[in-house]
């Protein structure tokens, strides 16, 4: 339950920050996060298939 509360608090903080940031900065941040997640997924899949 504590994990859920912390996750919702962080989500609220992130959405509040994005709401006040200019659109180009928000799009760049979203692209960076998307690339990071894609690289992580590829590395995890590669490691799972290898080991």
NORKA-V307680 format. One record per run of one state. SS is the DSSP state (A for helix, B for strand, O for the rest). FROM is the first residue (numbers start at 0). LEN is the number of residues. If there is no record, write none. Layout:
ss=(SS SS)
from=(FROM FROM)
len=(LEN LEN)
//
This chain:
ss=(O A O A O)
from=(0 1 20 22 50)
len=(1 19 2 28 1)
//
